[in-house]
Amino acid sequence: MAEKVGYPFDHIPPQAFITAAGGYGQASLCGTVGVAAACIGSVCDADTSKKLLAELSKWYKAAEFPMYQPEHDLPTTVAGSVMCDVSVGEFMEATGFEYGSTERKARCAGTAADVTGKIVEMLNGELA
């Protein structure tokens, strides 16, 4: 986006979101949801941002993650919550994979891709 569109995207440092991993290091809000909120807020007014974030959160709680799996064939699980510990915990309980496993990392990377695709879809629907 920064290269194709320019402002304001060329003024957002990607490293600002590095702490989102692992539920902001506290297993709290899923980093994908927090970063999505920031992205939505950077292009929408407050009321639209709130509406889209509520829609995203509802979708996230019911979605089967990960949908995007370029390197693994992982089972999917429904998060049931936007909280990292619940979302990841459901996956770990269902699969037996440990938190530090390659599979759990792939699940979260796939979930990040899934959420990114969803917010692009939502923003296109709202702003296009």
C-alpha positions as CSV (number, residue, x, y, z in Angstrom):
1,M,0.0,0.0,0.0
2,A,2.8,2.4,0.9
3,E,4.4,2.0,-2.6
4,K,1.1,2.0,-4.6
5,V,-1.0,4.5,-2.7
6,G,1.4,6.6,-0.8
7,Y,0.0,8.7,2.0
8,P,-1.0,7.9,4.7
9,F,0.4,4.4,4.3
10,D,3.9,5.5,3.6
11,H,4.0,7.1,7.0
12,I,3.1,4.0,9.0
13,P,6.1,2.2,10.3
14,P,5.5,-1.6,10.1
15,Q,7.7,-2.1,13.2
16,A,4.9,-0.3,15.2
17,F,3.0,-3.6,15.0
18,I,5.8,-6.0,16.0
19,T,4.5,-6.2,19.6
20,A,1.1,-7.5,18.4
21,A,2.5,-11.0,18.2
22,G,1.4,-13.4,21.0
23,G,-1.5,-11.2,22.0
24,Y,0.8,-8.2,22.5
25,G,3.1,-10.4,24.5
26,Q,0.4,-11.0,27.1
27,A,-1.8,-13.5,25.4
28,S,-4.5,-10.8,25.4
29,L,-6.2,-9.4,22.3
30,C,-5.3,-11.3,19.2
31,G,-2.7,-9.2,17.4
32,T,-4.4,-9.6,14.1
33,V,-7.5,-7.9,15.5
34,G,-5.6,-5.1,17.1
35,V,-3.6,-4.4,13.9
36,A,-6.8,-4.6,11.9
37,A,-8.4,-2.0,14.1
38,A,-5.5,0.3,13.5
39,C,-5.6,-0.2,9.8
40,I,-9.4,0.3,9.7
41,G,-9.1,3.4,11.8
42,S,-6.4,4.9,9.5
43,V,-8.9,5.1,6.6
44,C,-12.4,5.3,8.3
45,D,-14.2,7.8,10.5
46,A,-14.8,6.8,14.1
47,D,-18.4,5.5,13.6
48,T,-17.4,3.4,10.6
49,S,-14.4,2.1,12.4
50,K,-16.5,0.9,15.3
51,K,-19.0,-0.7,13.0
52,L,-16.4,-2.5,11.0
53,L,-14.4,-3.7,14.1
54,A,-17.6,-5.1,15.6
55,E,-18.3,-6.9,12.3
56,L,-14.7,-8.2,12.2
57,S,-14.8,-9.4,15.8
58,K,-18.1,-11.3,15.2
59,W,-16.6,-12.9,12.1
60,Y,-13.4,-13.8,13.9
61,K,-15.2,-15.5,16.7
62,A,-17.1,-17.8,14.3
63,A,-14.4,-18.3,11.6
64,E,-12.5,-21.6,11.2
65,F,-8.8,-20.8,11.3
66,P,-6.5,-21.1,9.6
67,M,-8.1,-20.9,6.1
68,Y,-4.8,-19.8,4.4
69,Q,-2.3,-22.7,4.7
70,P,0.4,-22.5,2.1
71,E,2.8,-24.9,3.8
72,H,0.7,-27.1,6.1
73,D,-2.5,-29.1,6.1
74,L,-3.6,-28.1,9.6
75,P,-7.0,-28.9,11.2
76,T,-9.1,-25.8,11.6
77,T,-10.7,-24.6,14.8
78,V,-13.2,-22.0,15.7
79,A,-11.6,-19.3,18.0
80,G,-14.8,-18.4,19.8
81,S,-13.1,-15.3,21.1
82,V,-10.8,-12.4,19.9
83,M,-8.5,-13.2,22.8
84,C,-5.2,-14.7,21.8
85,D,-5.1,-17.2,24.7
86,V,-8.5,-18.5,23.9
87,S,-8.1,-18.6,20.1
88,V,-4.7,-20.2,20.2
89,G,-5.7,-22.4,23.1
90,E,-8.6,-23.9,21.2
91,F,-6.2,-24.8,18.4
92,M,-3.6,-26.3,20.7
93,E,-6.2,-28.3,22.7
94,A,-7.8,-29.7,19.5
95,T,-4.4,-30.6,17.8
96,G,-2.0,-31.3,20.7
97,F,0.5,-28.8,19.2
98,E,2.6,-26.9,21.7
99,Y,2.8,-23.1,21.7
100,G,6.3,-23.0,20.3
101,S,5.6,-25.5,17.5
102,T,6.0,-24.8,13.8
103,E,2.4,-25.8,13.4
104,R,1.0,-23.3,15.9
105,K,3.2,-20.5,14.3
106,A,1.8,-21.5,10.9
107,R,-1.8,-21.4,12.3
108,C,-1.2,-17.9,13.5
109,A,0.4,-16.7,10.3
110,G,-2.5,-18.2,8.4
111,T,-4.9,-16.5,10.7
112,A,-3.1,-13.2,10.1
113,A,-3.5,-13.7,6.4
114,D,-7.2,-14.6,6.8
115,V,-7.9,-11.5,8.9
116,T,-6.0,-9.3,6.4
117,G,-8.1,-10.6,3.6
118,K,-11.3,-10.0,5.5
119,I,-10.5,-6.4,6.3
120,V,-9.6,-5.7,2.7
121,E,-13.0,-7.2,1.7
122,M,-14.8,-5.1,4.4
123,L,-13.0,-1.9,3.4
124,N,-13.6,-2.4,-0.2
125,G,-17.3,-3.0,0.5
126,E,-17.4,0.1,2.7
127,L,-15.3,2.5,0.8
128,A,-15.3,1.4,-2.9
